[in-house]
Amino acid sequence: MVNLATTNSFANARAIFVSENDIHVVGDASATSNIVFSPFTGQYWNNGAVSNVDGGIPAKLLYDVVVSDGNVYISGDGLNTVQLRMQAAYWKNGVAIPLHEANVRGSRARGIFVAGKDVYVAGSLNFQNETAVYWKNGTVVNLGDPLNTSFANSVAVSGKNVYIAGSEGFKGGSRARYWKNGAGNYLTDGSEYSSEAVDIAVSGKDVYCVGNLQYYDNTRVAKLWKNGISQSLPGAIRVSSVFVFNNDVYVAGEGFDNATKSPMYWKNGVPTVLPNNGNGAFASSIFVKKAITTMLMDK
């Protein structure tokens, strides 16, 4: 386990990306643990060295990072210093790139993907309700029905196809789904109270999603879906990230190890318990390179 230093006491590490010999991590930190009143600051670690992300729009909550052609792209929510509220954005090499309508509506940015010269960001805009959208090079594309609440959490691009993972309101709760080129596909049968797809990856013709479900009896289940069909993850309680490498499928999250909650990852459904200090660590992101697995844990 490698600790990530920050001058603040309470930090969250949310996403990891490895490029050549550099390890990039994003998240946020605060001077206090009070989530309502605490002034969060977006944090970026490059090989363990921490810095703030504040070029143009000061980052407050950072959710994803990707490196392409030597450029570092980070997505998240920043502070609109004029209206004094949160605003969806992404940063290229530390400089904020505005997203269409994000400065005039309530907005969130979550996943980011770079394909060639095109930058895709998944998130939401507040119309009548919070609505799933994605931005391509800053231009917004609506996914959800503005009359129904929906969220977009992750984006993957394969060829000309754009895949988005998230959720949509259903019978007073929510239902996990993904969109392919704007067409929505539910991932559950709707028997649960709430569910969401939190990450998506595409390998060839196969689409992988991971997500979490809560039933009416408060039972919670973590899922991996391949092309819409659920697969087992032994011991899984909660999942956060999926990565496909050399036809192997890796999932990060949390599971039971001898009745104890522990950070874990699953390779093709086989769990591996990660070392931790017992303070509630959770594996929030996974990246695999040359069969070496790099895990990100939040605690």
Backbone torsions as a table, in degrees:
resi	resn	phi	psi	omega
1	MET	NA	133.0	179.4
2	VAL	-113.0	120.1	178.5
3	ASN	-78.3	145.4	177.0
4	LEU	-107.8	115.5	-175.2
5	ALA	-79.3	145.1	172.2
6	THR	-151.4	153.0	179.5
7	THR	-73.8	-17.0	177.3
8	ASN	-88.2	159.3	-173.7
9	SER	-86.1	-28.6	-173.3
10	PHE	-121.2	111.5	-174.5
11	ALA	-127.5	149.2	173.0
12	ASN	-122.2	129.0	174.0
13	ALA	-105.7	120.5	-168.6
14	ARG	-111.5	-30.2	-175.5
15	ALA	-148.3	150.6	-178.5
16	ILE	-136.6	144.1	177.1
17	PHE	-145.7	135.0	-179.7
18	VAL	-112.6	128.0	178.8
19	SER	-131.7	115.6	-173.7
20	GLU	54.8	-118.5	-178.9
21	ASN	-101.4	9.0	-175.6
22	ASP	-103.5	136.3	178.1
23	ILE	-110.1	118.0	-176.9
24	HIS	-108.5	130.2	-179.9
25	VAL	-133.6	140.1	174.9
26	VAL	-128.4	156.1	178.7
27	GLY	-179.6	-143.8	179.2
28	ASP	-158.1	165.9	-177.7
29	ALA	-149.5	160.2	-177.8
30	SER	-144.6	155.3	178.2
31	ALA	-76.5	-20.0	178.8
32	THR	-133.5	167.7	-179.3
33	SER	-91.6	0.1	-178.7
34	ASN	-77.6	107.7	-172.7
35	ILE	-69.5	-23.7	-177.3
36	VAL	-79.9	-47.1	-172.4
37	PHE	-102.9	-3.8	-173.9
38	SER	-77.8	136.4	176.6
39	PRO	-82.7	95.2	179.1
40	PHE	-70.8	149.7	176.7
41	THR	-131.0	129.2	176.5
42	GLY	-64.5	135.1	-177.0
43	GLN	-124.1	140.8	177.5
44	TYR	-130.8	125.2	178.2
45	TRP	-110.3	125.9	173.7
46	ASN	-114.5	107.7	-175.6
47	ASN	54.6	37.0	175.7
48	GLY	91.1	-14.3	178.6
49	ALA	-84.5	122.9	-173.4
50	VAL	-94.4	147.0	174.1
51	SER	-150.9	158.4	173.8
52	ASN	-83.1	159.2	177.1
53	VAL	-117.0	105.7	-171.1
54	ASP	-145.6	19.3	-180.0
55	GLY	-74.0	105.5	178.7
56	GLY	89.3	-54.1	176.6
57	ILE	-127.2	116.4	-179.1
58	PRO	-65.1	121.5	-179.2
59	ALA	-72.2	137.5	177.8
60	LYS	-113.1	-46.6	179.2
61	LEU	-130.5	122.2	-178.1
62	LEU	-114.2	136.4	-170.1
63	TYR	-120.6	-26.9	-175.5
64	ASP	-152.0	156.3	-179.6
65	VAL	-146.7	142.2	175.6
66	VAL	-146.3	147.9	178.3
67	VAL	-117.8	131.3	179.7
68	SER	-143.2	126.4	-179.3
69	ASP	53.2	37.1	177.9
70	GLY	81.1	-2.8	179.1
71	ASN	-97.5	139.5	-178.5
72	VAL	-103.3	120.8	179.8
73	TYR	-111.5	131.4	-177.7
74	ILE	-131.4	134.1	178.3
75	SER	-113.5	151.8	179.3
76	GLY	166.7	-159.9	-177.9
77	ASP	-116.1	132.1	178.5
78	GLY	-117.6	175.4	-178.8
79	LEU	-91.8	120.5	170.2
80	ASN	-77.9	102.8	-171.0
81	THR	-72.8	-14.0	177.9
82	VAL	-85.0	-49.3	-178.0
83	GLN	-93.7	-4.4	178.2
84	LEU	53.8	53.2	175.0
85	ARG	-147.7	171.8	-178.8
86	MET	-76.6	147.5	-177.5
87	GLN	-141.9	131.0	176.8
88	ALA	-65.4	141.3	179.8
89	ALA	-162.1	169.6	162.7
90	TYR	-134.9	156.3	-176.7
91	TRP	-119.3	131.3	175.0
92	LYS	-109.2	114.8	-177.2
93	ASN	52.9	38.9	174.4
94	GLY	88.3	-4.4	-178.8
95	VAL	-106.6	127.6	-175.4
96	ALA	-69.4	138.2	173.7
97	ILE	-113.2	116.8	-178.3
98	PRO	-64.1	149.0	176.2
99	LEU	-112.2	136.9	-174.5
100	HIS	-54.7	128.9	178.1
101	GLU	71.9	-6.5	-176.9
102	ALA	-67.2	-24.6	-178.4
103	ASN	-88.4	-6.4	-178.3
104	VAL	-116.5	-8.5	177.9
105	ARG	-130.6	160.7	167.7
106	GLY	-59.3	134.9	-173.0
107	SER	-150.5	153.6	175.8
108	ARG	-138.4	144.3	173.3
109	ALA	-121.2	132.5	-177.5
110	ARG	-120.2	-89.1	-175.4
111	GLY	-83.2	155.5	177.7
112	ILE	-138.3	145.0	-179.9
113	PHE	-146.1	137.5	178.5
114	VAL	-116.7	124.6	178.1
115	ALA	-125.2	105.5	-174.9
116	GLY	63.6	-121.0	178.7
117	LYS	-96.6	2.2	-176.1
118	ASP	-98.2	135.7	179.9
119	VAL	-115.4	123.9	-179.3
120	TYR	-113.3	134.3	178.1
121	VAL	-129.3	128.0	176.4
122	ALA	-96.2	141.7	-179.9
123	GLY	-176.8	-145.1	-178.6
124	SER	-153.5	155.3	173.5
125	LEU	-127.8	147.1	-179.4
126	ASN	-94.9	106.1	171.9
127	PHE	-98.3	-118.5	169.1
128	GLN	-66.0	-35.2	175.3
129	ASN	-134.8	170.7	174.0
130	GLU	-67.8	128.9	-169.6
131	THR	-127.9	133.2	178.6
132	ALA	-64.6	133.7	177.2
133	VAL	-144.4	168.9	160.6
134	TYR	-138.0	157.0	177.6
135	TRP	-112.6	132.9	172.2
136	LYS	-112.0	113.6	-177.4
137	ASN	53.1	37.5	175.3
138	GLY	90.6	-11.5	-179.4
139	THR	-93.8	130.8	-172.6
140	VAL	-81.6	142.6	173.7
141	VAL	-126.4	119.3	-179.1
142	ASN	-76.9	140.4	177.3
143	LEU	-114.8	-46.3	-174.9
144	GLY	-91.0	169.6	174.9
145	ASP	-81.9	122.2	-179.3
146	PRO	-59.0	-17.9	178.2
147	LEU	-84.8	-3.9	-178.5
148	ASN	-133.8	138.0	-179.1
149	THR	-68.8	136.1	176.5
150	SER	-152.4	157.9	-177.8
151	PHE	-137.8	145.8	172.5
152	ALA	-117.4	125.2	-173.3
153	ASN	-108.4	-27.4	-171.9
154	SER	-151.8	153.5	-178.8
155	VAL	-138.4	141.2	173.9
156	ALA	-139.6	144.2	-178.6
157	VAL	-124.7	132.5	176.7
158	SER	-134.6	112.7	-174.8
159	GLY	62.2	-124.9	178.9
160	LYS	-95.5	5.4	-175.3
161	ASN	-99.3	134.1	179.4
162	VAL	-113.2	123.4	-178.2
163	TYR	-114.7	134.1	-179.3
164	ILE	-129.2	134.3	176.2
165	ALA	-108.0	143.2	179.0
166	GLY	-178.9	-139.7	-178.9
167	SER	-156.3	164.4	177.5
168	GLU	-141.9	145.6	179.9
169	GLY	-58.2	140.6	-176.3
170	PHE	-156.1	117.8	176.0
171	LYS	49.8	44.6	177.6
172	GLY	85.1	-9.6	176.6
173	GLY	-119.6	-134.5	178.5
174	SER	-147.7	162.5	-177.1
175	ARG	-138.6	129.2	-178.3
176	ALA	-64.7	140.9	177.1
177	ARG	-157.5	165.8	168.8
178	TYR	-133.8	156.0	179.2
179	TRP	-114.9	135.8	171.6
180	LYS	-115.8	113.9	-178.2
181	ASN	51.6	38.5	175.2
182	GLY	91.5	-13.5	179.6
183	ALA	-90.1	124.6	-174.1
184	GLY	-85.3	145.7	177.5
185	ASN	-134.9	120.3	176.0
186	TYR	-73.3	147.7	-179.7
187	LEU	-106.1	-8.6	-179.0
188	THR	-125.7	170.7	179.0
189	ASP	-89.0	-1.5	177.3
190	GLY	86.3	5.3	-179.5
191	SER	-79.4	-12.5	-179.7
192	GLU	-85.4	162.1	174.7
193	TYR	-74.2	-46.3	179.8
194	SER	-148.9	150.5	175.8
195	SER	-159.4	158.1	175.2
196	GLU	-152.9	148.5	170.8
197	ALA	-93.8	122.8	-172.3
198	VAL	-101.1	-18.1	179.9
199	ASP	-153.8	156.5	-178.0
200	ILE	-143.9	144.6	176.2
201	ALA	-143.5	147.1	-178.9
202	VAL	-124.3	132.0	177.3
203	SER	-134.8	110.2	-174.7
204	GLY	62.0	-123.6	178.8
205	LYS	-94.7	2.5	-175.1
206	ASP	-98.4	135.6	179.2
207	VAL	-115.0	123.5	-179.1
208	TYR	-112.8	132.4	174.7
209	CYS	-128.2	148.5	170.0
210	VAL	-125.6	150.0	-179.1
211	GLY	-169.3	-176.5	-173.1
212	ASN	-133.4	142.1	-177.6
213	LEU	-125.1	147.9	171.5
214	GLN	-130.2	127.0	-179.3
215	TYR	-94.4	173.2	-174.9
216	TYR	-66.5	-23.8	176.6
217	ASP	-88.1	12.3	178.7
218	ASN	75.0	7.6	172.1
219	THR	-65.9	135.7	-179.6
220	ARG	-117.1	136.9	-175.9
221	VAL	-136.0	138.7	174.2
222	ALA	-102.4	143.8	-173.7
223	LYS	-133.5	148.7	164.1
224	LEU	-118.6	129.9	176.2
225	TRP	-115.7	133.6	170.9
226	LYS	-114.4	115.5	-178.1
227	ASN	52.8	38.6	175.5
228	GLY	86.3	-5.2	-179.5
229	ILE	-103.1	126.2	-174.9
230	SER	-73.7	145.9	177.8
231	GLN	-127.2	154.5	-175.1
232	SER	-79.2	142.0	170.8
233	LEU	-127.3	94.5	-173.1
234	PRO	-55.2	128.3	176.1
235	GLY	78.2	-0.9	-174.3
236	ALA	-69.0	136.1	174.4
237	ILE	-106.7	-43.4	-174.8
238	ARG	-151.8	138.0	179.7
239	VAL	-124.8	160.0	-172.0
240	SER	-136.9	-25.5	-166.7
241	SER	-154.1	146.2	176.2
242	VAL	-133.8	142.2	-178.6
243	PHE	-145.2	135.1	179.3
244	VAL	-113.8	128.4	-178.4
245	PHE	-143.5	122.4	179.4
246	ASN	52.2	43.0	178.7
247	ASN	69.8	4.0	173.6
248	ASP	-96.3	140.7	-176.7
249	VAL	-109.8	122.3	-178.5
250	TYR	-112.4	136.5	177.9
251	VAL	-130.6	136.2	178.4
252	ALA	-108.8	150.1	177.0
253	GLY	169.7	-137.5	-175.6
254	GLU	-141.0	141.1	178.7
255	GLY	-149.8	177.6	178.5
256	PHE	-89.0	128.4	172.3
257	ASP	-120.4	103.7	-175.5
258	ASN	53.3	48.6	177.3
259	ALA	69.4	9.7	177.7
260	THR	-112.6	131.6	177.0
261	LYS	-67.2	129.8	-177.7
262	SER	-144.2	149.9	171.8
263	PRO	-66.7	140.2	-175.9
264	MET	-145.0	162.9	159.8
265	TYR	-135.4	156.2	-179.7
266	TRP	-118.6	129.7	172.8
267	LYS	-111.0	113.1	-177.3
268	ASN	52.2	38.5	175.6
269	GLY	88.2	-6.1	-179.4
270	VAL	-95.0	121.4	-174.3
271	PRO	-80.6	148.0	171.1
272	THR	-129.0	124.5	178.2
273	VAL	-82.4	133.6	-178.6
274	LEU	-95.2	143.8	176.4
275	PRO	-62.5	142.4	179.8
276	ASN	-157.5	168.0	-175.5
277	ASN	-96.0	11.0	176.3
278	GLY	79.4	10.5	-177.4
279	ASN	-101.7	36.3	175.5
280	GLY	76.7	35.9	179.0
281	ALA	-66.9	149.7	-178.5
282	PHE	-141.2	133.1	178.7
283	ALA	-82.0	111.7	-171.9
284	SER	-100.9	-12.6	-179.7
285	SER	-160.7	152.0	179.9
286	ILE	-138.2	140.9	176.1
287	PHE	-139.7	133.0	-178.6
288	VAL	-119.6	131.3	179.1
289	LYS	-142.3	123.8	178.7
290	LYS	54.5	41.0	178.0
291	ALA	63.4	13.3	172.9
292	ILE	-102.5	122.2	-175.5
293	THR	-92.9	124.8	175.8
294	THR	-110.8	121.5	-176.8
295	MET	-112.2	148.1	176.0
296	LEU	-114.3	126.5	-179.7
297	MET	-119.3	137.7	175.1
298	ASP	-109.5	143.4	-179.1
299	LYS	-142.6	NA	NA
